[in-house]
Amino acid sequence: MATLQSVERTLHLLETLAEQGGNARLGELASACGLSKSTAHGMLDTLVALGYVSREGSRYTLGLRVQALAGPAEAPARRLREGFAPALAAFTELTGQRCVLAVPGGSRAYLTLDGLDGDGQRWLPPADAQRDALATSAVGQVFLAHDPNLLRRLRREAAQPLAMEPRLGEISRQGYALDLGASRQGLHCFALPLRVRGQVVAALGAQGSAQQLAPARLQRLARRAMRELFELISC
């Protein structure tokens, strides 16, 4: 268990460095990760030795080995971005909100591949473990409703029963999921599954304030998107 926690903390540190633009000071990283400076320094030294992080004076940057590691995963991600680009554009135009194309990213949070703001301009939100959590976000619940293995893994990791689990059957049947402030207070979202040959591989998510996306409007938009984008959300 101690080894697992050490791995999790080290990966969180690496992800935090990426979220800060791939360039940050020791104190910034330690504070963002909730670590002491000495603990963060030891982890960073290990990552430097392995080539995943470089040190430039008082700052740490992502190392070239990160790119080498990520390289094989880029082709599938690019295919999804390109394949569902028309769906993302149409979804954004329909909703007029900030929208994302997302994929599963483990059993805790989803991963955003692409995004557009309400004007159709490219927009990528920074990773946010609370907002992107599988158990509370609309996007996450779409994945859980269609992936029994992912749901079982989340059950094993949860310290208490999953509050959203009774809704997953309904999400699967109706074809969309809603988040009325569960992932973040004041934020309302809805999400649709994206399929390749019948299998859910990604999701589209729209987000806005509770004032912009009141529950009744969310329902109307979700149903309209299911009707009008049907041919774009399956390929």
C-alpha positions as CSV (number, residue, x, y, z in Angstrom):
1,M,0.0,0.0,0.0
2,A,2.8,2.4,0.8
3,T,4.4,1.7,-2.5
4,L,1.1,2.4,-4.3
5,Q,0.7,5.7,-2.5
6,S,4.2,6.7,-3.4
7,V,3.5,5.9,-7.1
8,E,0.3,7.9,-7.0
9,R,2.0,10.9,-5.3
10,T,4.8,10.9,-7.9
11,L,2.4,10.7,-10.8
12,H,0.3,13.5,-9.3
13,L,3.4,15.6,-9.0
14,L,4.3,15.0,-12.7
15,E,0.7,15.8,-13.8
16,T,0.8,19.0,-11.7
17,L,4.0,20.0,-13.4
18,A,2.3,19.5,-16.8
19,E,-0.8,21.5,-15.6
20,Q,1.5,24.4,-14.7
21,G,2.7,24.6,-18.3
22,G,5.6,22.1,-17.8
23,N,7.7,24.7,-15.9
24,A,7.5,25.4,-12.2
25,R,9.4,26.0,-9.0
26,L,9.8,23.4,-6.2
27,G,7.6,25.5,-3.8
28,E,4.8,25.8,-6.4
29,L,4.7,22.1,-7.0
30,A,4.9,21.1,-3.3
31,S,2.1,23.5,-2.4
32,A,-0.1,22.4,-5.3
33,C,0.3,18.7,-4.4
34,G,0.1,19.2,-0.6
35,L,3.6,17.9,-0.1
36,S,6.5,19.2,2.0
37,K,9.3,20.7,0.0
38,S,11.7,17.9,1.1
39,T,9.3,15.2,0.0
40,A,8.6,16.9,-3.4
41,H,12.3,17.5,-3.8
42,G,13.1,13.8,-3.4
43,M,10.4,12.8,-5.9
44,L,11.6,15.4,-8.4
45,D,15.2,14.2,-8.0
46,T,14.1,10.7,-8.9
47,L,12.1,11.9,-11.9
48,V,15.1,14.0,-13.0
49,A,17.3,10.9,-12.8
50,L,14.9,8.9,-14.9
51,G,14.6,11.6,-17.5
52,Y,10.9,12.5,-17.0
53,V,11.8,15.9,-15.5
54,S,14.7,18.3,-16.1
55,R,16.0,20.9,-13.8
56,E,16.9,24.4,-15.1
57,G,18.3,26.5,-12.2
58,S,15.5,26.8,-9.6
59,R,12.8,25.6,-12.0
60,Y,11.7,22.1,-13.1
61,T,10.5,21.3,-16.6
62,L,9.0,18.2,-18.3
63,G,11.8,16.0,-19.7
64,L,12.0,14.6,-23.2
65,R,11.3,11.1,-21.9
66,V,7.7,12.2,-21.2
67,Q,7.2,12.9,-25.0
68,A,8.8,9.5,-25.9
69,L,6.5,7.7,-23.4
70,A,3.4,9.6,-24.7
71,G,4.2,9.1,-28.4
72,P,2.5,5.8,-29.0
73,A,-0.7,7.1,-27.4
74,E,-0.9,10.2,-29.6
75,A,-2.1,8.4,-32.7
76,P,-5.3,7.0,-31.2
77,A,-6.0,10.4,-29.5
78,R,-5.5,12.2,-32.8
79,R,-7.9,9.8,-34.6
80,L,-10.6,10.5,-32.0
81,R,-10.1,14.2,-32.2
82,E,-10.3,14.2,-36.0
83,G,-13.1,11.7,-36.2
84,F,-15.3,13.5,-33.8
85,A,-14.4,17.1,-34.7
86,P,-17.6,17.6,-36.6
87,A,-19.6,16.3,-33.7
88,L,-17.8,18.6,-31.3
89,A,-18.4,21.6,-33.6
90,A,-22.1,20.8,-34.1
91,F,-22.6,20.2,-30.4
92,T,-21.0,23.5,-29.5
93,E,-23.1,25.4,-32.0
94,L,-26.3,23.7,-30.7
95,T,-25.6,24.5,-27.0
96,G,-23.8,27.8,-27.3
97,Q,-21.7,26.7,-24.3
98,R,-18.2,25.5,-23.6
99,C,-17.9,22.0,-24.8
100,V,-15.3,19.2,-24.5
101,L,-14.4,15.9,-26.2
102,A,-13.4,13.6,-23.4
103,V,-12.2,10.0,-22.9
104,P,-11.8,7.7,-19.8
105,G,-8.6,8.5,-17.9
106,G,-8.6,5.8,-15.2
107,S,-11.2,5.2,-12.5
108,R,-11.0,8.6,-10.9
109,A,-11.4,11.3,-13.6
110,Y,-11.9,11.7,-17.3
111,L,-9.4,13.2,-19.7
112,T,-10.2,16.1,-22.0
113,L,-8.8,15.6,-25.6
114,D,-10.3,18.8,-27.2
115,G,-12.7,21.6,-26.5
116,L,-14.4,24.6,-28.0
117,D,-15.8,27.7,-26.3
118,G,-19.3,29.0,-27.0
119,D,-18.0,30.9,-30.1
120,G,-16.4,27.8,-31.6
121,Q,-12.8,28.8,-30.7
122,R,-10.5,26.1,-29.4
123,W,-10.5,26.0,-25.6
124,L,-8.9,23.4,-23.3
125,P,-9.8,23.6,-19.6
126,P,-7.0,22.7,-17.1
127,A,-7.3,19.3,-15.5
128,D,-9.5,19.5,-12.4
129,A,-9.9,16.3,-10.3
130,Q,-13.1,17.5,-8.6
131,R,-14.8,18.8,-11.7
132,D,-13.7,15.8,-13.8
133,A,-14.4,13.1,-11.3
134,L,-16.1,10.0,-12.8
135,A,-18.6,9.5,-9.9
136,T,-20.1,13.0,-10.1
137,S,-19.5,14.5,-13.5
138,A,-21.9,14.0,-16.4
139,V,-19.1,12.8,-18.7
140,G,-17.9,10.4,-16.0
141,Q,-21.3,8.9,-15.5
142,V,-21.7,8.4,-19.2
143,F,-18.6,6.2,-19.1
144,L,-19.7,4.4,-16.0
145,A,-23.1,3.6,-17.5
146,H,-21.5,1.9,-20.5
147,D,-18.4,0.2,-19.0
148,P,-19.1,-2.4,-16.4
149,N,-15.4,-3.0,-15.8
150,L,-14.8,0.6,-15.0
151,L,-17.8,0.7,-12.7
152,R,-16.5,-2.4,-10.8
153,R,-13.1,-0.9,-10.4
154,L,-14.6,2.3,-9.0
155,R,-16.7,0.3,-6.6
156,R,-13.6,-1.5,-5.2
157,E,-11.8,1.8,-4.7
158,A,-14.8,3.7,-3.1
159,A,-14.9,3.9,0.7
160,Q,-18.7,4.1,0.6
161,P,-21.6,3.2,-1.7
162,L,-21.7,5.1,-5.0
163,A,-24.5,7.6,-4.8
164,M,-24.9,7.9,-8.6
165,E,-25.1,4.1,-9.3
166,P,-28.9,3.8,-9.2
167,R,-29.0,6.4,-12.1
168,L,-26.7,4.6,-14.4
169,G,-29.3,2.3,-15.9
170,E,-31.5,5.4,-16.8
171,I,-28.4,7.1,-18.3
172,S,-27.8,4.1,-20.5
173,R,-31.4,4.0,-21.6
174,Q,-31.9,7.7,-22.3
175,G,-28.5,8.3,-23.9
176,Y,-27.3,11.2,-21.8
177,A,-26.2,12.2,-18.3
178,L,-26.8,15.4,-16.3
179,D,-24.7,17.0,-13.6
180,L,-26.6,19.6,-11.6
181,G,-23.8,21.0,-9.4
182,A,-22.6,17.6,-8.1
183,S,-19.1,18.0,-9.4
184,R,-18.9,21.7,-8.6
185,Q,-21.4,24.0,-7.0
186,G,-23.0,26.4,-9.5
187,L,-21.8,24.3,-12.5
188,H,-24.4,22.5,-14.7
189,C,-23.4,20.0,-17.4
190,F,-24.7,17.3,-19.7
191,A,-22.9,14.7,-21.7
192,L,-23.6,12.3,-24.6
193,P,-21.7,9.1,-25.4
194,L,-19.7,8.8,-28.6
195,R,-19.5,5.4,-30.3
196,V,-17.2,3.6,-32.7
197,R,-18.8,0.4,-34.1
198,G,-21.3,0.4,-31.2
199,Q,-18.8,0.8,-28.4
200,V,-18.6,3.9,-26.3
201,V,-15.1,5.3,-26.7
202,A,-15.5,9.0,-25.8
203,A,-18.1,11.6,-24.8
204,L,-19.2,15.1,-25.5
205,G,-19.8,17.4,-22.5
206,A,-21.3,20.9,-22.3
207,Q,-20.9,23.0,-19.3
208,G,-22.3,26.4,-18.1
209,S,-23.5,28.2,-15.0
210,A,-26.6,27.1,-13.2
211,Q,-28.3,30.3,-14.5
212,Q,-27.3,29.5,-18.1
213,L,-28.2,25.8,-18.0
214,A,-31.3,25.4,-15.8
215,P,-32.5,21.8,-15.4
216,A,-35.4,22.2,-17.9
217,R,-33.1,23.7,-20.5
218,L,-30.5,21.0,-19.9
219,Q,-33.1,18.3,-20.6
220,R,-34.3,20.1,-23.8
221,L,-30.7,20.5,-25.1
222,A,-29.8,16.9,-24.3
223,R,-32.8,15.5,-26.1
224,R,-32.4,17.9,-29.1
225,A,-28.7,16.9,-29.3
226,M,-29.6,13.2,-29.3
227,R,-32.0,13.8,-32.2
228,E,-30.1,16.2,-34.4
229,L,-26.5,14.9,-33.9
230,F,-27.4,11.2,-34.1
231,E,-25.3,10.5,-37.2
232,L,-22.4,12.4,-35.9
233,I,-22.1,10.7,-32.5
234,S,-21.7,7.2,-33.9
235,C,-19.2,6.1,-36.5
